[in-house]
């Protein structure tokens, strides 16, 4: 695994395995942005869920 640790946890001096490839900038259906590796970051589920709620206002929102 090339990026095994959560980048947000590392910034908080925690060592947590990354389990999700997150899009730094939401792709919103843009295939080029979706597949842009420069727009990817490794996150743990907890950090990913927190980021999603903050950016989208919650899960399942349109």
Backbone as a chain_set.jsonl record, in Angstrom:
{"seq": "XXXXXXXXXXXXXXXXXXXXXXXXXXXXXXXXXXXXXXXXXXXXXXXXXXXXXXXXXXXXXX", "coords": {"N": [[0.85, -1.173, 0.0], [0.651, 2.132, -0.908], [0.04, 4.571, 0.436], [-0.526, 4.224, 3.489], [-1.52, 5.466, 5.816], [-3.818, 7.663, 7.512], [-4.118, 10.943, 6.429], [-5.162, 13.16, 7.776], [-5.259, 12.341, 10.443], [-2.526, 12.035, 10.924], [-1.728, 14.723, 10.909], [-2.736, 15.451, 13.343], [-1.118, 14.19, 15.082], [-1.705, 11.476, 15.368], [-1.673, 8.0, 14.717], [-3.224, 6.291, 12.336], [-4.747, 3.798, 10.413], [-5.392, 4.232, 6.987], [-8.436, 3.866, 5.309], [-10.022, 4.667, 3.283], [-10.088, 6.164, 0.082], [-10.09, 9.435, -0.424], [-11.599, 12.25, -2.078], [-10.05, 15.239, -2.415], [-10.941, 17.751, -3.375], [-14.36, 17.902, -3.911], [-15.71, 15.867, -6.473], [-18.181, 15.867, -7.755], [-19.399, 14.461, -9.886], [-17.714, 15.011, -12.018], [-15.732, 13.413, -14.153], [-13.022, 13.643, -14.848], [-11.919, 14.999, -12.651], [-12.586, 13.14, -10.708], [-10.904, 10.947, -11.314], [-8.418, 12.088, -11.08], [-5.401, 11.703, -9.687], [-3.988, 13.511, -8.164], [-5.916, 14.672, -6.708], [-6.601, 12.99, -4.716], [-6.629, 11.608, -1.404], [-5.513, 9.715, 1.387], [-7.697, 8.582, 3.894], [-8.978, 7.769, 7.169], [-12.016, 6.066, 8.128], [-13.45, 7.548, 10.044], [-12.399, 10.208, 9.845], [-13.046, 10.688, 7.171], [-15.863, 10.556, 7.24], [-16.43, 12.729, 8.926], [-15.428, 14.861, 7.382], [-17.11, 14.672, 5.142], [-19.657, 15.238, 6.224], [-19.217, 17.88, 7.05], [-18.679, 19.162, 4.577], [-20.872, 18.466, 2.906], [-23.094, 18.774, 4.448], [-24.247, 16.592, 5.577], [-25.104, 13.089, 5.267], [-26.6, 11.715, 2.363], [-27.788, 14.002, 1.405], [-29.033, 16.006, -1.232]], "CA": [[0.0, 0.0, 0.0], [1.508, 3.292, -1.072], [-0.281, 5.574, 1.461], [-1.299, 3.426, 4.447], [-1.979, 6.202, 6.993], [-4.752, 8.78, 7.336], [-3.378, 12.212, 6.419], [-5.695, 14.066, 8.805], [-4.798, 11.848, 11.741], [-1.097, 12.361, 11.027], [-1.637, 16.15, 11.273], [-3.133, 15.545, 14.755], [-0.174, 13.316, 15.794], [-2.283, 10.148, 15.591], [-1.339, 7.009, 13.695], [-4.45, 5.555, 12.037], [-4.753, 3.22, 9.068], [-6.326, 4.792, 6.009], [-9.327, 2.848, 4.749], [-10.808, 5.297, 2.218], [-9.452, 7.144, -0.795], [-10.974, 10.606, -0.43], [-11.36, 13.311, -3.058], [-9.758, 16.481, -1.703], [-12.014, 18.619, -3.886], [-15.458, 17.041, -4.362], [-15.744, 15.765, -7.936], [-19.56, 16.171, -8.176], [-19.676, 13.842, -11.175], [-16.676, 15.341, -13.004], [-14.9, 12.212, -14.264], [-11.602, 14.014, -14.865], [-11.545, 15.288, -11.27], [-12.721, 11.879, -9.98], [-9.745, 10.087, -11.569], [-7.183, 12.849, -10.903], [-4.697, 11.202, -8.51], [-3.568, 14.647, -7.342], [-7.086, 15.05, -5.927], [-6.864, 11.887, -3.783], [-5.887, 11.544, -0.147], [-5.921, 8.586, 2.222], [-8.331, 8.94, 5.163], [-9.683, 6.727, 7.911], [-13.461, 6.25, 7.995], [-13.893, 8.616, 10.936], [-12.042, 11.498, 9.236], [-13.816, 10.831, 5.937], [-17.248, 10.864, 7.604], [-16.445, 14.099, 9.446], [-15.23, 15.757, 6.237], [-18.313, 14.612, 4.306], [-20.726, 15.981, 6.907], [-18.863, 19.298, 7.006], [-18.773, 19.677, 3.209], [-22.16, 18.202, 2.278], [-24.187, 19.012, 5.375], [-24.776, 15.321, 6.033], [-25.178, 12.016, 4.292], [-27.869, 11.587, 1.667], [-28.329, 15.275, 0.923], [-28.888, 16.244, -2.681]], "C": [[0.893, 1.232, 0.0], [1.297, 4.353, 0.022], [-1.146, 4.92, 2.539], [-1.907, 4.2, 5.616], [-2.88, 7.377, 6.626], [-3.99, 10.101, 7.448], [-3.877, 13.18, 7.485], [-5.264, 13.634, 10.195], [-3.325, 12.181, 11.948], [-0.919, 13.818, 11.46], [-1.977, 16.373, 12.741], [-2.253, 14.64, 15.631], [-0.79, 11.988, 16.215], [-1.853, 9.249, 14.441], [-2.578, 6.139, 13.498], [-4.36, 5.035, 10.612], [-5.783, 3.925, 8.197], [-7.144, 3.652, 5.417], [-10.125, 3.365, 3.563], [-9.912, 6.21, 1.398], [-10.448, 8.285, -0.95], [-10.597, 11.549, -1.555], [-11.194, 14.618, -2.289], [-10.785, 17.537, -2.089], [-13.128, 17.705, -4.375], [-15.579, 17.05, -5.887], [-17.118, 16.072, -8.514], [-19.868, 15.661, -9.579], [-18.67, 14.142, -12.267], [-15.692, 14.176, -13.063], [-13.407, 12.531, -14.245], [-11.113, 14.284, -13.435], [-11.621, 14.019, -10.418], [-11.464, 11.03, -10.116], [-8.412, 10.803, -11.428], [-6.505, 12.43, -9.598], [-4.19, 12.325, -7.609], [-4.7, 15.143, -6.452], [-7.457, 13.958, -4.911], [-6.04, 12.054, -2.515], [-6.391, 10.349, 0.656], [-6.503, 9.087, 3.544], [-8.86, 7.692, 5.852], [-11.183, 7.02, 7.79], [-13.963, 7.413, 8.838], [-13.607, 10.001, 10.338], [-12.836, 11.732, 7.962], [-15.259, 11.219, 6.254], [-17.376, 12.297, 8.114], [-16.323, 15.111, 8.316], [-16.484, 15.81, 5.379], [-19.449, 15.401, 4.937], [-20.46, 17.48, 6.831], [-19.074, 19.886, 5.611], [-20.176, 19.566, 2.623], [-23.35, 18.488, 3.189], [-24.825, 17.725, 5.862], [-24.865, 14.322, 4.914], [-26.549, 12.018, 3.637], [-28.48, 12.885, 1.201], [-28.087, 15.431, -0.554], [-28.316, 17.605, -2.94]], "O": [[1.794, 1.348, 0.83], [2.261, 4.965, 0.483], [-2.37, 5.048, 2.508], [-2.733, 3.648, 6.344], [-2.725, 7.997, 5.574], [-3.302, 10.347, 8.439], [-3.088, 13.943, 8.041], [-4.938, 14.473, 11.034], [-2.929, 12.571, 13.046], [-0.057, 14.116, 12.286], [-1.557, 17.37, 13.328], [-2.596, 14.357, 16.779], [-0.457, 11.438, 17.265], [-1.69, 9.713, 13.312], [-2.941, 5.352, 14.371], [-3.941, 5.757, 9.708], [-6.908, 4.179, 8.628], [-6.603, 2.602, 5.069], [-10.828, 2.598, 2.906], [-9.082, 6.939, 1.943], [-11.518, 8.116, -1.537], [-9.432, 11.642, -1.941], [-12.11, 15.048, -1.589], [-11.42, 18.142, -1.225], [-12.871, 16.812, -5.182], [-15.553, 18.11, -6.513], [-17.211, 16.5, -9.665], [-20.52, 16.347, -10.366], [-18.767, 13.573, -13.354], [-14.909, 13.972, -12.135], [-12.617, 11.77, -13.687], [-10.025, 13.851, -13.055], [-10.814, 13.838, -9.507], [-11.003, 10.451, -9.132], [-7.366, 10.188, -11.636], [-6.987, 12.767, -8.517], [-3.984, 12.112, -6.414], [-4.474, 15.943, -5.544], [-8.532, 14.015, -4.314], [-4.919, 12.564, -2.539], [-7.575, 10.017, 0.6], [-5.893, 9.908, 4.23], [-9.153, 6.687, 5.205], [-11.565, 8.119, 7.387], [-14.814, 8.182, 8.389], [-14.483, 10.865, 10.331], [-13.256, 12.858, 7.696], [-15.817, 12.109, 5.612], [-18.328, 12.997, 7.769], [-17.04, 16.111, 8.298], [-16.881, 16.887, 4.933], [-20.134, 16.157, 4.247], [-21.375, 18.262, 6.576], [-19.594, 20.994, 5.481], [-20.625, 20.471, 1.919], [-24.496, 18.447, 2.74], [-25.87, 17.776, 6.511], [-24.718, 14.671, 3.743], [-27.552, 12.295, 4.296], [-29.583, 12.883, 0.654], [-27.044, 15.028, -1.067], [-28.122, 17.984, -4.096]]}, "num_chains": 1, "name": "protein.A"}
